[in-house]
Amino acid sequence: MKKRTNEEVRVTIITGFLGSGKTTFLNEYIKQLLNNDEKLAIILNEYGNFYVDDDIKQSQTKVYPILNGCVCCDSSVELIDQLMDLTKDQSLTHIIIEATGIAQPLDIYTACQFPDLTDRLAVPTIIGVADAQNLLTMDAYSSDMSRLMGDQLAASHFIIVNKTDLIADDQLKHIDQRLSQSNTFAPRVYTSYGQVDLAQIKPVEDPKGTANRSSKKHHLGINSLVYNFTSPVQRQLFYQFILKLPSNVLRLKGYMRFRDMPETTYFFQYASGMPSYEVVEGNAPLTLVLIGEGMDLNRLRNQLDMLQFT
């Protein structure tokens, strides 16, 4: 990787498919960088027009959401403007961009090298986060989604294979083979819950040159739905809704309350067929965002209406 000068702000792009664990890794990464006295700014891109406040746990770090578009195309101008504004802060040492799970990292990499930014920002480092189970089942996705996962891995200067606690040890060799097909130069580390030590992260630039590679357009068929609840819903009906989600719903997250415990707010996530939740403090908008490929938005909205009004 090119060495940065004292005047340049370091840039890290965190890429990875929907639900791979990017934000979990990001929280751990931020914590360690702050311990090294870095001055950080986080640009967090969400494809749906909804930002989950609980995603970034470190309250002393400023987060700049870019919503309702993908920074690799729809919101690239907004990204450049945000970078220009951030670099006015002379104390800033590091900008981290967490891309939405359907983004092409090479397009974000190119945006960071916009002419007016080249003397302010170091050449970006791309860290790819991959779900171990998804790597084993990439072929089960559509050709567009499988290609996108491969593109994200191919562009990465360092790869984190996450959620290895959910696979058997003998499956790691199959993951190694798959990764070698996508990326022959980037070092990789295997982990769970995004636990990676800073000393392990040793990015390597593509010998062929990252900036000279082309990205493939990938948003055909991707759509999203943001749904707002006005009151708590029946818990069992919501669980049934989650369990019966069609396979083309790739990601769900948001806040819910249930009628049996109407004062308790839950943060729900769903990816790769696996739901998870946690109780959160304080008030939050009772909102869900769903992202998928060719989702039947009217049908999903009707099902959520049934939840709300039953």
Protein Blocks (a to p, Z undefined) as FASTA:
>chain_A
ZZddfkbccddddeddehilmmmmmmmmmmmmmmnopacddddddfbacdcfklpmblkb
ccdddehiafklmmmmmmmmmmmmmmmpmkbcbdcddddfkbcfklmmmmmmgfklmmmp
ccddddddddfklmmmmmmpcfklmmmmmmmmmmpcbdcdehklmpcfklmmmmmmmmmm
momkbccdddeehiacfklmccdddfkopklpccddfkgoiacdddddfbdcdfklmmmm
mmmpcfklmbdcdddddfklmmbccddddeehiacddddedjdddddddddehiafklmm
mmmmmmmmZZ
